[in-house]
Amino acid sequence: MEKDGDAGDGGDGHRHHAVRLPLTAMEGPDSEITSNGGPSVSLRHKASSIMASSAAAYRSKPASFWALLALSGGAMLTAFPAASLLSRLYYNGGGQSKWILSWSAVAGWPIPALLLLPCYLFSDASPTWPPPPWLCFWYALLGLLSAADNLLYAWAYAYLPASTASLVAASSLAFSAVFGRLIVGKKNRISLSTVNAIVVITAGVVIIALDSGSDRYPGVTGRQYALGFALDVAGSALHGLIFALSELVFDKYLGNGGGGAAAARFHVVLEQQAAVSLSAFAFTSAGLAATDGFAAMRREAAGFAAAGGGTAGYAMVVGWSAATFQLGVLGATGVVYLGSTVLAGVLNAVRVPLTSVAAVVWFHDPMSGFKILSLVITVWGFGSYMVGGHSSEKKTARDRGSSQHRQQNQIRS
């Protein structure tokens, strides 16, 4: 509070400084006193601040935006773990071909194509047709990278338990953060919380590597286990690169516009996913044909021992694998479009505890003390990233508000 004349030059020619009085009426019982005598923010005030900033962020975008983001994130957190478990079930039932499992991951490409029809019929969305040559190039490149990524994961799941493979795949957050920053730019800031999460999650992956002898399946050699581990990390790196390139295509060429504009143009996500999956399907089908994989499907189906066994069980596993993986990738593409590469990397890594616990329950995967420690460390890394990211966003908003306030004062003066 200021008394008259305190803020300017007094009658004696000296400058008087404003005196700030403590507003004791505003300090409730939740306030604490720090060592220097000043009030500190209580947990209740912190929670109120978080809720207020979250409410402000929610009001800044239309409900359709948040609904689509929730659906996309939910698809990632449910479909990806299901696809991972089905990959392990394929091998447990007697499947052996990495090409067949990779092919099943993209065989569901008609799903986003079918979802496009209601967008064209019942909304103002118009198809991007014919796509320009540069867009065809990006679709073909992303399709090739997706085909390679699926093949790397197929090899990894052939030698690793599903719980271990999912823990190693948590490294995709680190690659998503790095590629997002290098390729897309400022939208994917690497803050101190991001670096902390990367270091912590990498430590969890190293722990799994050091404990490699505790969960190796019978018949899997040490060299095969190491190969599966390395290919899982390589697949995670490629996953992060695909996220970043997809966001680059959206930002540079398709223009999501942010907020309501992004929600209104969500059909471009379905278009890209249908085109990329079709491209990956073509590449994978060529590889499958070259390795006599279509004939191997009939032989594997005849002796399949999971999901009821036989051709019906084989078709069920391959079919659900195609559907769940396609829905998971579609959800990830939606998160990249509406959010960012880093957000997609975070959600992709959040599925780790879900997959690990489900694998232990469903397949009775061994859960050693080192693996439990790795799981706890990984979850801790996610939590620190989310809390740090929230604090960073608050600081950025506060700095932006202070800058605007200074500019307004300069204009007035």
C-alpha positions as CSV (number, residue, x, y, z in Angstrom):
1,M,0.0,0.0,0.0
2,E,1.2,3.5,-0.6
3,K,0.5,6.8,1.1
4,D,0.0,10.0,-0.9
5,G,3.3,11.4,-2.1
6,D,5.3,8.2,-1.3
7,A,5.6,7.2,-4.9
8,G,7.1,10.5,-6.2
9,D,9.2,13.4,-5.1
10,G,8.1,14.9,-1.8
11,G,8.0,18.5,-1.0
12,D,11.5,18.4,0.5
13,G,13.0,17.4,-2.8
14,H,13.9,13.9,-1.8
15,R,12.4,10.7,-3.4
16,H,10.3,8.7,-1.1
17,H,10.0,4.9,-1.6
18,A,6.8,3.0,-1.4
19,V,6.4,1.0,1.8
20,R,4.9,-2.5,1.2
21,L,2.9,-3.7,4.2
22,P,2.2,-7.4,4.8
23,L,-1.4,-8.3,4.0
24,T,-1.9,-10.3,7.1
25,A,-5.6,-10.7,6.4
26,M,-4.7,-12.7,3.3
27,E,-2.5,-15.1,5.3
28,G,-4.6,-18.0,6.5
29,P,-3.7,-20.9,8.7
30,D,-2.2,-22.8,5.8
31,S,0.7,-20.3,5.4
32,E,4.1,-21.2,6.8
33,I,6.9,-19.0,7.9
34,T,10.3,-19.6,6.3
35,S,13.7,-19.1,8.0
36,N,13.9,-15.5,6.8
37,G,10.5,-14.6,8.3
38,G,8.5,-14.5,5.1
39,P,5.5,-16.5,4.3
40,S,5.9,-19.6,2.1
41,V,3.3,-21.1,-0.2
42,S,1.5,-24.0,1.4
43,L,0.5,-27.2,-0.3
44,R,-3.0,-26.0,-0.5
45,H,-2.0,-22.9,-2.3
46,K,0.2,-24.9,-4.7
47,A,-2.7,-27.2,-5.4
48,S,-5.0,-24.3,-6.0
49,S,-2.4,-22.7,-8.3
50,I,-2.1,-25.9,-10.3
51,M,-5.9,-26.3,-10.6
52,A,-6.2,-22.6,-11.7
53,S,-3.6,-22.9,-14.4
54,S,-5.1,-26.2,-15.6
55,A,-8.5,-24.6,-15.8
56,A,-7.1,-21.7,-17.7
57,A,-5.4,-24.1,-20.1
58,Y,-8.6,-26.0,-20.6
59,R,-10.6,-22.8,-21.3
60,S,-8.0,-21.7,-23.9
61,K,-9.1,-24.4,-26.3
62,P,-12.6,-25.7,-27.3
63,A,-14.0,-28.9,-25.8
64,S,-13.7,-30.7,-29.2
65,F,-9.9,-30.3,-28.9
66,W,-9.7,-31.9,-25.5
67,A,-12.1,-34.6,-26.5
68,L,-9.9,-35.6,-29.5
69,L,-6.8,-35.4,-27.4
70,A,-8.3,-37.6,-24.7
71,L,-9.4,-40.1,-27.3
72,S,-6.0,-40.1,-29.0
73,G,-4.1,-40.5,-25.7
74,G,-6.6,-43.2,-24.6
75,A,-6.0,-45.2,-27.8
76,M,-2.2,-45.1,-27.2
77,L,-2.5,-46.2,-23.6
78,T,-4.8,-49.2,-24.4
79,A,-4.1,-50.3,-27.9
80,F,-0.3,-50.2,-27.7
81,P,-0.1,-52.5,-24.6
82,A,-2.6,-54.9,-26.2
83,A,-0.6,-55.0,-29.4
84,S,2.6,-55.7,-27.4
85,L,1.0,-58.6,-25.5
86,L,-0.4,-60.0,-28.8
87,S,3.1,-59.9,-30.3
88,R,4.4,-62.0,-27.5
89,L,1.3,-64.3,-27.7
90,Y,2.1,-64.9,-31.4
91,Y,5.6,-66.3,-30.5
92,N,4.3,-68.2,-27.5
93,G,1.7,-69.9,-29.8
94,G,4.3,-71.2,-32.2
95,G,4.7,-68.3,-34.6
96,Q,8.3,-67.7,-35.8
97,S,8.3,-65.3,-38.7
98,K,9.3,-61.7,-37.9
99,W,8.0,-60.6,-41.3
100,I,4.5,-62.0,-40.6
101,L,4.3,-60.2,-37.2
102,S,5.6,-57.0,-38.9
103,W,3.0,-57.4,-41.7
104,S,0.2,-57.8,-39.2
105,A,1.1,-54.4,-37.6
106,V,0.2,-52.6,-40.9
107,A,-2.5,-54.9,-42.2
108,G,-5.1,-52.8,-40.5
109,W,-4.5,-49.8,-42.7
110,P,-8.1,-49.7,-43.9
111,I,-9.2,-48.7,-40.4
112,P,-8.3,-45.0,-40.6
113,A,-9.5,-45.0,-44.3
114,L,-13.0,-46.2,-43.1
115,L,-13.0,-43.6,-40.3
116,L,-12.5,-40.9,-43.0
117,L,-15.9,-41.5,-44.6
118,P,-18.0,-40.0,-41.8
119,C,-15.6,-37.0,-41.8
120,Y,-16.3,-36.4,-45.5
121,L,-20.0,-37.1,-45.4
122,F,-21.1,-35.4,-42.2
123,S,-18.7,-32.4,-41.8
124,D,-17.1,-29.7,-43.9
125,A,-13.9,-31.7,-44.3
126,S,-12.7,-32.1,-47.9
127,P,-10.2,-34.8,-49.0
128,T,-6.6,-33.7,-49.8
129,W,-6.9,-35.3,-53.2
130,P,-4.9,-35.7,-55.3
131,P,-2.1,-35.2,-52.8
132,P,0.8,-33.0,-54.1
133,P,4.1,-34.8,-55.0
134,W,5.9,-33.6,-51.9
135,L,3.2,-35.0,-49.6
136,C,3.4,-38.3,-51.5
137,F,7.1,-38.3,-50.8
138,W,6.6,-37.8,-47.1
139,Y,4.0,-40.5,-46.9
140,A,6.3,-42.9,-48.7
141,L,9.2,-42.0,-46.4
142,L,7.2,-42.4,-43.2
143,G,5.8,-45.7,-44.5
144,L,9.3,-47.0,-45.1
145,L,10.4,-46.0,-41.7
146,S,7.3,-47.5,-40.1
147,A,7.9,-50.8,-41.9
148,A,11.5,-50.8,-40.6
149,D,10.3,-49.9,-37.1
150,N,7.8,-52.7,-37.0
151,L,10.4,-55.2,-38.2
152,L,12.8,-54.1,-35.4
153,Y,10.1,-54.6,-32.8
154,A,9.2,-57.9,-34.2
155,W,12.8,-59.1,-33.8
156,A,12.9,-57.7,-30.2
157,Y,9.8,-59.5,-29.1
158,A,11.1,-62.8,-30.5
159,Y,13.8,-62.8,-27.9
160,L,12.6,-60.6,-25.0
161,P,9.7,-61.0,-22.5
162,A,6.9,-58.5,-23.1
163,S,7.6,-56.8,-19.8
164,T,11.3,-56.4,-20.5
165,A,10.6,-55.2,-24.1
166,S,8.2,-52.6,-22.9
167,L,10.7,-51.3,-20.2
168,V,13.4,-51.0,-22.8
169,A,11.0,-49.2,-25.2
170,A,10.6,-46.5,-22.5
171,S,13.8,-45.0,-24.0
172,S,11.5,-43.7,-26.8
173,L,10.9,-40.7,-24.6
174,A,14.5,-39.6,-24.8
175,F,14.6,-40.0,-28.6
176,S,11.3,-38.2,-29.0
177,A,12.6,-35.3,-27.0
178,V,15.9,-35.1,-28.9
179,F,14.4,-35.5,-32.4
180,G,11.5,-33.3,-31.6
181,R,13.8,-30.5,-30.6
182,L,16.2,-31.0,-33.5
183,I,13.6,-31.4,-36.3
184,V,10.6,-29.5,-35.2
185,G,12.2,-26.8,-33.0
186,K,10.9,-24.6,-30.1
187,K,7.6,-26.4,-29.8
188,N,9.5,-29.3,-28.2
189,R,11.7,-27.6,-25.6
190,I,14.2,-29.6,-23.7
191,S,13.9,-28.3,-20.1
192,L,15.7,-29.5,-17.0
193,S,12.8,-31.8,-16.2
194,T,13.1,-33.4,-19.6
195,V,16.8,-34.0,-19.2
196,N,16.2,-35.4,-15.7
197,A,13.5,-37.8,-17.1
198,I,15.9,-38.9,-19.9
199,V,18.7,-39.7,-17.5
200,V,16.4,-41.5,-15.0
201,I,14.7,-43.6,-17.7
202,T,18.1,-44.4,-19.3
203,A,19.3,-45.6,-15.9
204,G,16.3,-47.9,-15.8
205,V,17.1,-49.4,-19.2
206,V,20.7,-49.9,-18.1
207,I,19.5,-51.8,-15.0
208,I,17.5,-54.1,-17.3
209,A,20.6,-54.7,-19.4
210,L,22.7,-55.6,-16.3
211,D,20.0,-58.0,-15.2
212,S,19.7,-59.7,-18.6
213,G,20.1,-63.3,-17.2
214,S,17.1,-63.3,-14.9
215,D,14.3,-63.2,-17.5
216,R,15.7,-65.0,-20.5
217,Y,13.3,-67.5,-22.0
218,P,14.5,-71.1,-22.3
219,G,16.2,-71.6,-25.7
220,V,17.1,-68.0,-26.1
221,T,20.9,-67.6,-26.1
222,G,22.8,-64.6,-24.6
223,R,23.6,-63.3,-28.0
224,Q,20.0,-63.5,-29.1
225,Y,18.9,-61.7,-25.9
226,A,21.5,-58.9,-26.5
227,L,20.3,-58.7,-30.2
228,G,16.7,-58.3,-29.1
229,F,17.7,-55.6,-26.5
230,A,19.7,-53.6,-29.1
231,L,16.9,-53.9,-31.7
232,D,14.4,-52.7,-29.1
233,V,16.4,-49.6,-28.4
234,A,16.9,-49.0,-32.2
235,G,13.1,-49.4,-32.7
236,S,12.5,-46.9,-29.9
237,A,14.9,-44.4,-31.6
238,L,13.1,-44.9,-34.9
239,H,9.8,-44.4,-33.2
240,G,10.9,-41.0,-31.9
241,L,12.1,-40.0,-35.3
242,I,8.7,-41.0,-36.9
243,F,6.9,-38.8,-34.3
244,A,9.1,-35.8,-35.1
245,L,8.9,-36.2,-38.8
246,S,5.1,-36.6,-38.6
247,E,4.9,-33.3,-36.6
248,L,7.1,-31.6,-39.1
249,V,4.7,-32.6,-41.9
250,F,1.7,-31.3,-39.9
251,D,3.4,-28.0,-39.0
252,K,5.1,-27.2,-42.3
253,Y,2.7,-28.6,-44.9
254,L,-0.7,-29.4,-43.5
255,G,-1.0,-26.6,-40.9
256,N,-2.9,-27.7,-37.8
257,G,-3.5,-24.1,-36.7
258,G,-3.8,-25.1,-33.1
259,G,-6.8,-25.2,-30.8
260,G,-10.2,-25.2,-32.6
261,A,-8.6,-25.1,-36.0
262,A,-6.7,-28.3,-35.2
263,A,-9.9,-30.0,-34.0
264,A,-11.8,-28.9,-37.2
265,R,-9.0,-30.3,-39.4
266,F,-8.5,-33.6,-37.6
267,H,-9.3,-35.5,-40.7
268,V,-5.7,-34.8,-41.9
269,V,-4.6,-37.2,-39.2
270,L,-6.7,-39.9,-40.6
271,E,-5.6,-39.2,-44.1
272,Q,-1.9,-39.3,-43.2
273,Q,-2.3,-42.4,-41.1
274,A,-4.2,-44.2,-43.9
275,A,-1.6,-43.2,-46.5
276,V,1.5,-44.0,-44.3
277,S,0.1,-47.4,-43.2
278,L,-0.8,-48.3,-46.8
279,S,2.8,-47.4,-47.8
280,A,4.2,-49.5,-44.9
281,F,1.9,-52.3,-45.9
282,A,3.2,-52.3,-49.5
283,F,6.9,-52.3,-48.3
284,T,6.2,-55.1,-45.8
285,S,4.1,-57.2,-48.2
286,A,7.0,-57.1,-50.7
287,G,9.4,-58.3,-48.0
288,L,6.9,-61.0,-46.9
289,A,6.6,-62.2,-50.4
290,A,10.3,-62.3,-50.9
291,T,10.8,-64.5,-47.9
292,D,7.9,-66.9,-48.8
293,G,6.0,-65.5,-45.8
294,F,2.5,-66.0,-47.2
295,A,3.1,-69.8,-47.5
296,A,4.5,-69.8,-44.0
297,M,1.3,-68.3,-42.7
298,R,-0.6,-71.5,-43.7
299,R,2.0,-73.7,-42.0
300,E,2.0,-71.6,-38.8
301,A,-1.8,-71.5,-38.6
302,A,-2.0,-75.3,-38.8
303,G,0.2,-75.9,-35.8
304,F,-0.8,-72.7,-33.8
305,A,-1.3,-73.5,-30.1
306,A,-2.6,-70.1,-28.6
307,A,-6.0,-68.5,-28.5
308,G,-7.8,-71.8,-29.0
309,G,-5.3,-73.1,-31.4
310,G,-5.4,-73.9,-35.1
311,T,-6.3,-71.6,-37.9
312,A,-9.1,-69.8,-36.0
313,G,-6.7,-69.0,-33.1
314,Y,-4.0,-67.8,-35.5
315,A,-6.4,-65.6,-37.4
316,M,-7.7,-64.1,-34.1
317,V,-4.2,-63.2,-32.9
318,V,-3.0,-61.8,-36.2
319,G,-6.3,-59.9,-36.7
320,W,-6.4,-58.3,-33.3
321,S,-2.7,-57.5,-33.6
322,A,-3.5,-55.6,-36.8
323,A,-6.5,-53.7,-35.3
324,T,-4.8,-52.8,-31.9
325,F,-1.6,-51.7,-33.5
326,Q,-3.3,-49.5,-36.0
327,L,-5.5,-47.9,-33.4
328,G,-2.4,-47.3,-31.2
329,V,-0.5,-45.6,-34.1
330,L,-3.6,-43.6,-35.0
331,G,-3.8,-42.3,-31.4
332,A,-0.1,-41.5,-31.4
333,T,-0.5,-39.5,-34.7
334,G,-3.4,-37.6,-33.2
335,V,-1.4,-36.7,-30.1
336,V,1.5,-35.5,-32.3
337,Y,-1.0,-33.4,-34.3
338,L,-2.8,-31.9,-31.4
339,G,0.1,-31.7,-28.9
340,S,3.8,-32.4,-29.7
341,T,6.4,-35.1,-30.3
342,V,7.4,-34.9,-26.7
343,L,3.9,-35.4,-25.4
344,A,3.5,-38.4,-27.7
345,G,6.8,-39.7,-26.3
346,V,5.6,-39.3,-22.7
347,L,2.3,-41.1,-23.4
348,N,4.2,-43.8,-25.3
349,A,6.4,-44.4,-22.3
350,V,3.5,-44.2,-19.8
351,R,2.2,-47.5,-21.2
352,V,5.3,-49.2,-19.8
353,P,3.9,-50.0,-16.4
354,L,0.6,-51.1,-18.0
355,T,2.3,-53.5,-20.3
356,S,4.7,-54.8,-17.7
357,V,2.1,-55.6,-15.1
358,A,-0.2,-57.2,-17.8
359,A,2.7,-59.3,-19.0
360,V,3.4,-60.6,-15.5
361,V,-0.3,-61.5,-15.0
362,W,-1.0,-62.9,-18.5
363,F,2.3,-64.6,-19.4
364,H,3.8,-65.0,-15.9
365,D,6.9,-63.1,-16.9
366,P,9.6,-63.2,-14.3
367,M,9.7,-60.1,-12.2
368,S,13.1,-59.8,-10.6
369,G,14.1,-57.2,-8.0
370,F,16.1,-55.4,-10.7
371,K,13.2,-55.3,-13.0
372,I,10.9,-53.9,-10.2
373,L,13.6,-51.3,-9.5
374,S,13.7,-50.4,-13.2
375,L,9.9,-50.1,-13.3
376,V,9.9,-47.8,-10.2
377,I,12.7,-45.6,-11.7
378,T,10.9,-45.4,-15.0
379,V,7.6,-44.3,-13.4
380,W,9.6,-41.8,-11.3
381,G,11.1,-40.3,-14.4
382,F,7.7,-39.9,-16.0
383,G,6.4,-38.2,-12.9
384,S,9.3,-35.8,-12.6
385,Y,8.9,-34.9,-16.3
386,M,5.2,-34.1,-15.9
387,V,5.7,-32.0,-12.7
388,G,8.6,-30.2,-14.2
389,G,6.8,-29.6,-17.4
390,H,3.9,-28.0,-15.6
391,S,6.3,-25.7,-13.6
392,S,8.1,-24.8,-16.8
393,E,4.8,-23.9,-18.5
394,K,3.8,-21.8,-15.5
395,K,7.1,-19.9,-15.5
396,T,6.8,-19.3,-19.3
397,A,3.3,-17.9,-18.9
398,R,4.4,-15.8,-15.9
399,D,7.4,-14.4,-17.9
400,R,5.2,-13.7,-20.9
401,G,2.7,-11.8,-18.7
402,S,5.5,-9.8,-17.0
403,S,6.9,-8.9,-20.4
404,Q,3.4,-7.8,-21.6
405,H,3.0,-5.7,-18.5
406,R,6.3,-4.0,-19.0
407,Q,5.4,-3.2,-22.6
408,Q,2.1,-1.7,-21.5
409,N,3.8,0.5,-18.9
410,Q,6.4,1.7,-21.5
411,I,3.6,2.6,-23.9
412,R,1.8,4.5,-21.1
413,S,4.9,6.4,-20.1
